[in-house]
Amino acid sequence: MNARRMTIFSPLPVYLDEELTSNTLAARPPGLDGLVIGLLPNWRPSARDLLSTLGAYIKQHYRPEAVILEHAVSEVPMNTGKLLDLLQGKLDDLAKRVDVVITATGD
């Protein structure tokens, strides 16, 4: 009988702040109560719907000061690959207005 092998990949993420020895990432807050939550969709079609639903869930189950749903990126620089350069001003502005940012992609 021939043995077959199968590799299974876990969908669970490995968080860098749990894996790195020198933690240079921002600390996670202990909760969402009293915080301003920023929701940042990318350009994929369902990202805004996904984050809108998550925002409603957060408002229902936590006590955030505010939940801010940002507008998605309307144009992706396909030829230059400089998406972060395009977003730098938007990200800097968002970081000044919120305590936590949640982002998503959705098709």
C-alpha positions in Angstrom: 0.0 0.0 0.0 1.4 3.4 -1.0 1.6 5.9 1.8 0.3 9.4 1.0 1.6 12.5 2.7 -0.4 15.7 3.2 0.8 18.9 4.7 -1.7 21.0 6.6 -1.1 24.7 7.3 -2.7 26.3 10.3 -4.6 29.5 9.6 -3.6 30.8 13.0 -1.2 33.8 12.8 2.0 34.1 14.6 2.1 37.5 16.2 5.4 39.3 15.9 5.1 40.8 19.3 4.9 37.3 20.8 7.8 36.0 18.8 10.4 38.8 18.7 12.9 39.0 21.5 13.4 42.8 21.1 9.8 44.1 20.9 9.7 47.2 18.8 6.0 46.9 18.0 3.4 49.0 19.9 1.9 47.3 22.9 -1.6 45.9 22.6 -4.1 47.6 24.8 -5.7 45.4 27.5 -9.2 46.2 26.1 -11.1 48.5 23.8 -13.2 50.4 26.4 -12.6 54.2 26.2 -10.4 54.0 23.1 -10.9 55.5 19.7 -10.8 52.7 17.2 -9.8 53.3 13.6 -11.0 50.9 11.0 -8.9 51.0 7.8 -10.2 49.0 4.7 -8.0 48.4 1.7 -9.1 48.6 -1.9 -10.7 45.1 -2.0 -14.5 45.1 -2.6 -15.8 43.7 0.7 -13.2 45.2 3.1 -15.4 48.2 4.0 -18.5 45.9 4.6 -16.4 43.6 6.8 -15.0 46.4 8.9 -18.4 48.2 9.1 -19.8 45.0 10.6 -16.9 44.7 13.0 -17.3 48.3 14.0 -21.0 47.6 14.9 -19.9 44.6 16.9 -17.3 46.6 18.8 -19.9 49.3 19.6 -22.3 46.6 20.9 -19.9 44.6 23.0 -17.4 47.2 24.2 -17.5 50.9 25.3 -15.2 52.6 22.8 -15.0 56.4 22.9 -15.5 56.3 19.1 -15.2 54.0 16.1 -13.9 55.7 12.9 -14.3 53.9 9.6 -11.9 55.4 7.1 -12.4 55.5 3.3 -10.7 52.8 1.3 -7.8 53.5 -1.0 -9.3 54.2 -4.3 -6.2 53.7 -6.5 -3.5 51.1 -6.2 -0.2 52.0 -7.8 0.2 48.8 -9.8 3.3 49.8 -11.7 5.3 51.4 -9.0 4.4 49.1 -6.1 4.6 52.1 -3.7 1.3 51.6 -1.8 2.8 52.6 1.5 4.3 55.8 0.0 0.8 56.6 -1.3 -0.7 56.0 2.2 1.9 57.6 4.3 0.1 60.9 4.9 -3.2 59.1 5.5 -1.6 56.7 8.0 0.2 59.5 9.8 -3.1 61.4 10.1 -5.0 58.3 11.3 -2.3 57.5 13.9 -2.9 61.0 15.4 -6.6 60.5 15.7 -7.0 57.0 17.0 -5.7 54.7 19.8 -6.0 51.4 17.8 -6.2 50.6 14.1 -7.8 47.5 12.7 -7.4 46.8 9.0 -8.9 44.2 6.7 -9.0 42.9 3.2 -12.1 41.4 1.7 -13.1 40.0 -1.7 
